Every structure is written in C-alpha cells, then in structure tokens.
Amino acid sequence: MTSALGAVGYWQASKYWDGYLKNPCSAKLPSMIKDTELWQKIWQDITPSNVWDCHVHTVGMGDADSGIWINPDMQSLAHPLQYAQFQFYLNASCISDISQADNGFVDRLNVLLKDMPEGFKTMLLAFDYHHDSNGQPIKELSTFFVPNEYPALLAKKFSQQFEWVASIHPYRLDALDALDKAKAQGAVAVKWLPPAQNMDPASAKCDKFYQRLAQLKLPLICHAGTEKAVQGSDTQELGNPLRLRRALDNGVKVIVAHCASLGENQDLDKPNLPMTDSFDLFSRMMDEYKENLYGETSAILQINRAPRKIKQLLESSHWHSRLVNGSDYPLPAVMPLISLKRLIRNKLLDDKWMQDLNIIREYNGLLFDFAVKRLLQSNGNSFPTSVFETKAIFSS
C-alpha cells in the first residue's frame, strides 16, 4: 500500500486535479457503459476467469470478529496526517458506518465485482504486525493488523470472488508453522511490507522462510521503494529492491509491488554513489533475474509516480511476461490520487476515454484502475493481456 497523500505539493495537485475529492460511492455501474467502445476495448482478448487482481487490501475495524486491529493514532486528531489518510481510506472503501466496517467493506467489494465479467477475482491481503529483531510484535509501531484467518475465511465463503494472500513476519518463532498453515488454508502468496513491518529481506534470518516458500511454491509479493501509506519506524532502506536478491537466490518467486516506483535507495552495488531511484534499481534487477522476478503494477498511476516510469514499463516489452497487475484497492478510489489529465498531458492516455473513465471512477474504483491500465499507451506500446491474466502466476 502506498499513497501520495501528504507527499504531493498543492501546485501539482491543483495542476492535475480531475475535480474529485471524495468518492461518491455510487451504487451500480450504468448499463450504458457496457455498450461503449471503451468497454469493448478493455475486455478485448481477456479471459476474465484468468484475471486475479493480486493486490487488494482487506479493510475493516474488527467489529465483526475479524481480528482486524487499527492503531488508535489513525483515529486521533492528535495525529492529523494519519487521521486524514484514514478518513480517505474509509471513504474510498465506501464505509460510512465504522461500527459495521468489516461487513461494509466486503459488501461493497462484492458490489464492485458484480460489475466485472464473471470469473474476475481479487486477492485479499492479510497484514502482519511490525516485529522487533527477536520476532516479537510491537503494536505501537504497527499501523494495522489483518490476521491470516480472516481473508482465508472470506476466500472460503466467497470462493467465486476472492483468493487470499498470507502475511507472516519471517522473524517470528512460529513463522514456518504459520506458513505451512497458510498454505493448507489455501493462501496463494505471501505479502510483506518491509519498511512498515520491520523485516530485512537481505537478512540471513529469512533463509529458512525463503526455503520453505520455494518448497511450497508460494510467491512472495514484497513492497519495494518508499512507503507513504503505512507508518512505521525509520526503516525505508528495508524497501531497497536489491535486498530481494537473497530471496531470489533461494529460489523464491518474487513479485515486486509497485515496481519500486517511488523513492530512492542506496545502490548496494556501488555504495559510494548518491542515493539512486528505487525504480532504476528494480530495472537492474529485472534484467539480472530473468526467471523468478516479477514486477507488480499497483500504484503506478498515482500522481507521485514519474510518468517516465510508466512509459518504461509500457515500452519494455521484454519485461511484459513478468509484469503482474494489482490495484492496491481501495487506493484507486481515493479520488485525488489518480489524474487522468496528467496521463493525457504526458501522452499516456488518449483524451477520448476521459469522459467514460470518469463515469466509471464514480461507481467502481476497482474497475477504474483496471480500465486505465488497459488503455495506457506509449509510442504505440501497451500492456498485453498477460499482464492482467495473472491466475497462472499464483495457481501453478
């Protein structure tokens, strides 16, 4: 999860603002959209049953015995940035009553999925606590917690709509047992966010976990680059994509969330150089590891991502078989985060799609993210259907 809130200057936000502040949470996509050229274009040659959105957050407040925990700072005006982010996330999720947040989120997500062709699925993410170096959870340094059992339960209950992704801190004393349990419960991957959860992917402490991941054939979806949406201690360097080499060298299939498209990290190969753009380090990795390394496209549309990175992803056709689509929902429904005007001005999107896309975004942030990415182009290049037909990556 990574957000531009609080990180983009007012001038940039106003320059590219599409005119939306709050998600209107409109209830049902107008049927006329399905008769448009846009609809035909975005679903052309796509097999919906092969489309698994691999990056969907499981939102709630723990009110329905889900086990979800939210740091009180997120709900306190004493922490204005976190409070504002939390309010945007609630609105993006169309949760109007926080006393019924757990079921409200699931109900809304199911409404969104009804707008999709039958077979389209989302992969719901669990989220482990921040842990110290001894593998003990530290709640006060955690932003939220989603236990593995909850998305596992939802995936079982709504098996036609959801798959699920476990989150297990590798330093935990029970990490391997938890991993075996998650696999037995149907997890299709494991998700890490190192700067927020405080794990170092380059640490030898992770080796046994990596070996078990490889044995179980579970991919690791790992955030890389700077993290803005989830607060943690000052551990941004843990998001350095070069630190994922250890997982790859242990035979793990690694999926780099957001393609490390935000921030800078130290070039561990040339430590005397200034800080290097995280995306450029990711690019080096993509050319270095041609087997098990994948890039995941969530958040690349956000206004704090440089357009040149989207262009490189579109034009690097030799990467396309190793790009995987995810939405980072509910963030695409945080309305100011994505600017169609900005994409159009940077020649990444034809302005003829803007009106229909704006209609879609008022009803369905999940579909909006999918549609925009299907319509992106740069110098005649676009993402092939394989980027969106992700089932094979997680079901092999």
C-alpha positions in Angstrom: 0.0 0.0 0.0 1.5 3.3 -1.0 -0.2 6.7 -1.2 0.6 10.2 -2.4 -1.5 11.8 0.3 0.6 14.4 2.1 3.5 13.9 -0.3 2.5 16.0 -3.3 2.7 19.8 -3.3 -0.5 21.8 -3.7 0.6 23.2 -7.0 0.9 19.7 -8.5 -2.4 18.5 -7.1 -4.2 21.5 -8.4 -2.5 21.4 -11.8 -3.6 17.9 -12.5 -6.7 17.7 -10.3 -9.6 16.0 -12.2 -12.2 17.7 -9.9 -12.8 14.8 -7.5 -12.2 15.0 -3.8 -14.4 12.4 -2.2 -15.6 9.0 -3.6 -19.3 9.4 -4.3 -19.7 5.6 -3.8 -22.4 5.4 -6.4 -24.2 2.1 -6.2 -24.4 0.4 -9.6 -22.4 1.0 -12.8 -24.7 2.4 -15.5 -25.5 -0.3 -18.0 -24.8 2.0 -21.0 -21.1 1.8 -20.1 -21.1 -1.8 -21.3 -22.2 -0.6 -24.7 -19.3 1.7 -25.2 -16.1 1.4 -27.3 -14.2 1.7 -24.0 -15.8 -1.4 -22.6 -15.1 -3.4 -25.7 -11.5 -2.2 -25.7 -10.7 -3.0 -22.1 -12.1 -6.6 -22.2 -10.9 -7.4 -25.7 -9.0 -10.7 -25.8 -9.2 -11.0 -22.0 -10.4 -14.2 -20.3 -12.0 -12.9 -17.1 -11.6 -16.2 -15.2 -7.8 -15.7 -15.6 -7.8 -12.2 -14.1 -6.8 -12.1 -10.4 -6.2 -8.6 -9.1 -3.2 -9.5 -6.8 -3.2 -6.5 -4.5 -6.4 -5.8 -2.7 -6.3 -4.7 1.0 -8.7 -6.3 3.5 -10.3 -3.3 5.2 -12.2 -3.2 8.5 -12.3 -2.2 12.1 -12.6 -5.6 13.8 -16.2 -5.1 14.6 -17.4 -8.4 13.1 -14.8 -10.6 15.0 -12.5 -10.4 12.0 -9.5 -9.8 14.3 -8.5 -6.7 12.4 -6.8 -4.1 14.6 -6.3 -0.4 13.7 -3.7 1.8 15.5 -5.6 4.4 17.6 -3.4 7.1 16.1 -5.2 6.6 12.8 -8.4 7.8 14.5 -6.9 10.6 16.5 -6.8 14.3 15.5 -3.6 14.5 17.5 -2.0 12.7 14.5 -3.5 14.8 11.6 -1.7 13.1 8.7 -2.6 9.6 9.8 -6.2 10.7 10.7 -6.6 12.3 7.2 -5.3 9.2 5.5 -7.6 7.0 7.5 -10.6 9.1 6.5 -9.7 8.9 2.8 -9.3 5.1 3.1 -12.7 4.8 4.7 -14.3 6.9 2.0 -12.5 5.0 -0.7 -13.9 1.8 0.8 -17.4 3.3 1.0 -17.5 2.6 4.7 -20.0 5.1 6.1 -20.6 3.4 9.5 -17.4 2.3 11.2 -19.4 0.2 13.6 -20.1 -2.1 10.7 -16.9 -1.6 8.8 -15.9 -5.3 8.3 -19.1 -6.4 6.6 -19.5 -3.0 4.9 -16.2 -3.4 3.1 -16.9 -6.9 2.0 -20.4 -6.0 0.8 -19.0 -3.1 -1.2 -16.3 -5.2 -2.8 -18.8 -7.7 -3.8 -20.9 -5.0 -5.4 -17.9 -3.8 -7.4 -17.2 -7.4 -8.6 -20.7 -7.7 -9.9 -19.7 -5.0 -12.5 -16.9 -7.3 -13.8 -17.4 -10.1 -16.2 -17.9 -13.4 -14.4 -14.7 -15.1 -13.2 -12.8 -11.9 -12.3 -11.3 -12.3 -8.8 -9.4 -10.3 -6.2 -6.7 -11.5 -3.9 -7.3 -10.3 -0.4 -4.2 -9.4 1.7 -3.6 -10.2 5.3 -1.1 -7.9 7.1 1.2 -8.9 10.0 2.3 -6.7 12.8 5.6 -4.7 13.0 8.1 -7.0 14.8 11.3 -6.4 16.5 14.6 -8.2 15.7 13.6 -11.0 18.1 10.4 -11.7 16.3 8.1 -10.1 18.9 5.2 -8.0 17.7 5.2 -4.3 18.5 1.6 -2.9 18.2 2.5 0.7 18.9 4.7 0.7 15.8 2.1 -1.1 13.7 -0.5 0.8 11.6 -2.9 -2.0 11.3 -3.2 -5.8 11.6 -5.2 -8.2 9.5 -4.9 -11.9 10.7 -4.4 -14.6 8.1 -7.6 -16.3 9.3 -9.9 -13.5 8.2 -9.1 -13.3 4.4 -8.8 -17.1 4.4 -12.4 -17.2 5.8 -13.6 -14.7 3.2 -12.0 -16.6 0.4 -13.7 -19.8 1.5 -17.1 -18.1 1.9 -16.9 -16.2 -1.4 -14.8 -18.7 -3.4 -16.0 -17.3 -6.8 -14.9 -13.8 -5.9 -11.8 -14.0 -3.7 -8.4 -15.7 -3.3 -6.2 -14.7 -0.3 -2.6 -13.8 0.5 -1.0 -14.5 3.8 1.3 -12.1 5.7 3.9 -13.7 8.0 6.8 -11.9 9.5 9.9 -14.1 8.9 11.4 -13.4 12.3 8.5 -14.9 14.2 9.4 -18.0 16.1 6.4 -19.8 14.6 7.0 -18.4 11.1 7.4 -21.8 9.3 4.4 -23.3 11.1 2.4 -20.3 10.2 3.5 -20.6 6.6 2.5 -24.3 6.4 -0.8 -23.5 7.9 -1.5 -20.7 5.5 -0.7 -22.9 2.5 -3.0 -25.6 3.9 -5.8 -22.9 4.2 -5.4 -22.0 0.6 -3.1 -19.0 0.6 -1.8 -18.3 -2.9 1.1 -16.0 -1.9 2.7 -14.2 1.0 2.8 -10.4 1.3 5.5 -8.3 3.0 5.8 -4.5 3.5 9.4 -4.3 5.0 9.6 -0.6 5.9 6.4 -0.9 8.0 6.7 -4.4 9.3 10.5 -4.2 10.0 11.9 -7.2 8.2 15.1 -7.1 6.2 14.8 -9.2 3.1 18.6 -9.4 2.8 19.0 -10.9 6.3 20.1 -14.5 6.9 17.2 -14.6 9.4 14.9 -15.0 6.3 16.7 -18.0 4.8 14.6 -20.8 6.3 11.5 -18.9 5.4 12.7 -18.5 1.8 13.5 -22.1 1.6 10.0 -23.1 2.8 8.4 -20.6 0.4 10.3 -22.2 -2.5 9.4 -25.6 -1.3 5.7 -24.7 -1.1 5.8 -22.8 -4.4 4.3 -19.7 -2.8 5.3 -16.4 -4.4 6.4 -13.5 -2.2 4.7 -10.2 -3.0 7.1 -7.7 -1.5 6.8 -3.9 -1.4 9.9 -2.1 -2.6 10.7 1.6 -2.7 9.5 4.3 -0.3 6.4 3.6 1.7 3.9 6.5 2.3 0.6 5.0 3.2 1.6 2.9 6.2 3.6 4.5 9.0 6.5 2.7 10.6 9.8 3.5 12.2 12.6 5.0 10.1 13.2 1.8 8.1 12.7 2.9 4.5 16.0 1.3 3.4 14.4 -2.1 4.1 12.4 -1.4 0.9 15.5 -1.4 -1.2 14.7 -3.8 -4.2 18.3 -5.0 -4.2 17.7 -6.6 -0.8 15.4 -9.1 -2.5 18.3 -10.8 -4.2 18.5 -13.2 -1.2 15.0 -14.4 -1.7 15.6 -14.9 -5.4 18.9 -16.7 -4.8 16.9 -19.1 -2.5 14.6 -20.0 -5.4 11.6 -17.8 -4.4 9.3 -16.3 -7.0 9.4 -12.6 -6.0 6.8 -10.1 -7.1 8.0 -6.5 -6.5 4.9 -4.5 -5.5 4.5 -1.1 -7.3 7.6 -1.9 -9.4 9.5 0.1 -6.7 8.2 3.2 -8.5 8.5 5.6 -5.6 11.6 7.0 -3.7 15.3 6.4 -3.6 17.6 3.8 -2.1 21.3 3.2 -1.7 22.9 1.4 -4.6 24.3 -1.6 -2.7 26.4 -2.5 -5.7 28.1 1.0 -5.7 27.7 2.2 -2.1 29.8 5.3 -2.7 27.3 6.8 -5.1 24.5 9.1 -4.1 21.0 7.6 -3.5 19.5 6.0 -6.6 16.0 6.0 -7.8 14.4 2.7 -6.5 12.7 2.1 -9.9 16.1 2.1 -11.6 17.4 -0.5 -9.1 14.3 -2.5 -9.8 15.0 -2.2 -13.5 18.5 -3.5 -13.0 17.0 -6.5 -11.1 14.6 -7.2 -13.9 17.4 -7.5 -16.3 19.6 -9.5 -13.8 17.0 -12.1 -12.8 15.0 -13.3 -15.8 13.4 -16.3 -14.2 11.7 -15.7 -10.8 11.5 -11.9 -10.6 8.2 -10.1 -11.4 7.0 -6.5 -11.2 3.6 -5.6 -10.0 1.8 -2.6 -11.3 -0.3 -1.3 -8.4 0.0 2.4 -7.6 1.9 3.2 -10.8 -0.9 5.6 -11.8 -0.7 7.7 -8.7 0.3 11.4 -9.1 3.6 10.9 -7.2 4.9 8.5 -9.8 7.1 9.9 -12.6 5.4 9.4 -16.0 8.7 8.1 -17.4 8.4 5.0 -15.2 5.0 4.2 -16.7 6.5 4.7 -20.1 9.4 2.4 -19.4 7.1 -0.3 -18.2 5.0 0.0 -21.3 7.9 0.1 -23.7 10.0 -2.6 -22.1 8.3 -5.4 -24.0 10.9 -7.9 -22.8 9.5 -7.4 -19.3 5.9 -7.9 -20.1 5.7 -11.6 -19.5 6.9 -10.8 -15.9 4.6 -7.9 -15.1 1.6 -8.7 -12.9 -1.4 -6.4 -12.4 -2.7 -5.3 -9.0 -4.9 -2.4 -8.0 -3.9 -1.6 -4.4 -7.6 -1.2 -3.8 -9.1 0.8 -2.1 -6.4 3.4 -3.0 -7.6 3.8 -6.6 -10.9 5.1 -5.1 -9.0 7.8 -3.2 -10.1 10.2 -5.8 -7.3 12.8 -5.9 -4.6 10.1 -6.2 -5.1 9.4 -9.9 -5.2 12.2 -12.5 -6.4 11.4 -16.0 -5.4 14.9 -17.0 -1.8 14.2 -16.1 -1.8 10.9 -18.0 -3.2 12.6 -21.1 -0.7 15.5 -20.9 2.1 13.0 -20.8 0.8 11.2 -23.8 0.0 8.0 -21.9 -3.8 8.1 -22.4 -6.0 9.2 -25.3 -8.3 12.0 -24.1 -11.2 10.4 -25.9 -11.5 8.0 -23.0 -11.7 10.6 -20.2 -15.5 11.0 -20.0 -16.3 7.3 -19.7 -13.4 6.7 -17.3 -14.7 9.5 -15.1 -18.1 7.8 -15.0 -16.6 4.5 -14.1 -14.5 6.0 -11.3 -17.6 7.4 -9.6 -19.0 3.9 -9.4 -16.2 1.4 -9.3 -12.6 2.2 -8.3 -11.5 -1.4 -8.9 -12.7 -1.3 -12.5 -11.4 2.2 -13.0 -7.8 1.1 -12.2 -8.1 -1.9 -14.5 -9.6 0.2 -17.3 -7.0 2.9 -17.2 -4.1 0.4 -17.3 -5.7 -1.4 -20.2 -5.9 1.9 -22.1 -2.4 3.1 -21.3 0.0 3.5 -24.3 3.4 4.9 -25.0 4.8 5.2 -28.5 2.4 2.6 -29.7 3.1 0.2 -26.8 0.6 -1.0 -24.3 0.3 -3.8 -21.7 -0.6 -7.1 -23.2 -3.4 -9.3 -21.8 -0.8 -11.5 -20.0 -0.2 -8.6 -17.5 -3.8 -8.9 -16.4 -4.4 -12.6 -16.7 -2.4 -13.3 -13.5 -4.0 -16.5 -12.4 -1.2 -18.7 -13.8 1.4 -16.8 -11.7 -0.4 -17.8 -8.4 -2.0 -21.2 -9.2 1.0 -23.1 -10.6 
